[in-house]
Amino acid sequence: MYQYQSPEDRKYVNTLINSAKKEAEAFLNLKHTAERSDGVIPVKYRELMSIAVALTTQCPYCIESYIENAVKAGASKEELAETVFIASAIRAGGAVGNGLLAMKIFEETTGKVSNT
């Protein structure tokens, strides 16, 4: 049985990049844009935003990388904790937003319009 998402999987980075060079180049350029240090948003806040996104997309490699970068940029444990809860609240809000779509689809599918 395979072990999924372990640090040892990083040995496949070059294999992945070399197997789709144009796509990898485009991705890495986009990633570089998000991680640049010369933007208006300070690096620490860029890293905290990146952590929030990584938490919601549930990418363990991203979480690890962005936390390490955030610490280097001066982020505190308390800032990380607030980032975790902000990301959690926004992710939960997304479920409510999609719940509105679920109600609409239900009404369209059943022909039953709710008065509430």
N, C-alpha and C positions, 0 to 999 in steps of 0.2 A: 504494500500500500504506500502511496506517495504521501510525503509530508508537504502540506501546502504552505506557501508563503513563509519561508525561513530565510534568515540572512544569507545562507549559502546560495540562494537563488540569484544573487547579484552576479555570480560568475557567468550568467547568460546575457548580461547587458550587451557585450560586444556582438554576440550571436544575433540578438534581436536587431541591433542597429545596423549591422552589416547585411542583414536579410531584407531590409527595407530602407535603404540609404536615403532616398529623397524624403520619405515620410519622417524618418528619424531626424533629419536635418531640420525640417519644418517644425517638428515638435520641440526640438532642442532650442531653436531660435525663439519660439513662443515662450518656452520655459525661461529662457534668459531674459526676455522682456519683463516677465513677471518678477524676476529676482534681481533686477538691476538696482544698483545703489545710487544712481544719479537722478532718481525720480523725485517728485514733490512729496510723495508719501515716504516717511522715514523707513529705513530697513527693518527696524524692530516691528513696526506696524504691518509692513508687508509680510513679514514672517508670521505674525499672529493671524493675519487674514488667511495665509496659506495653511496654517494649522487648522483653522476653522473649516476650510474647504476640505482638507484631507480627512478630518474627522467625519464630515458628512458623506464623503465618497468612500470612506473606510479603507483607505490605502495605507497599510502599515509602514511601508517603505517611506512614503511621503510624510507621515506623521513623525517618524524617527528623524528624517532629514530636516524637516522644518523646525522641529523642537531644538535640534542641535544648533541650527542657524539662529533661531530666536534667542537662545541662551547666549550665543556669541555676540548678538546684537544688544544684549542687556535686558532681555525680558526676565521678569521675576516669576516665581512659582504662582503667586497670586494672579498675575496677568494671564498666565497659562490656564489657571483654574477658571477665571472669568470667561476666557475664550471658549473653553469646553462647554460651559453652560449657555453661552450665547449661541454657539453652533447647535447645541441640543434644542434650544427653543426655536430657532429658525427652522431646523429640520422638522420638528413637530408641527410647526405652522404650515409647512409644505403639505403635510398630510391633510390638514384641515382644508387648505386651498383645493387640493385634489378631491376632497370630500364634496365640495360644491359641485364639481364636475360629475361626481358619482350620483348626486341627487338629480342633476339635470338629465343625465343619461337614463336614470331610473324612470323619471317622468316621461321622457321621450319614448322609452321602450314599452312602458305599460299604458301610456295614455292617461295616467292618473296624475293630475296636477294637484299638488298639496296647497291647502289654504293657510298653512302655518308657516 
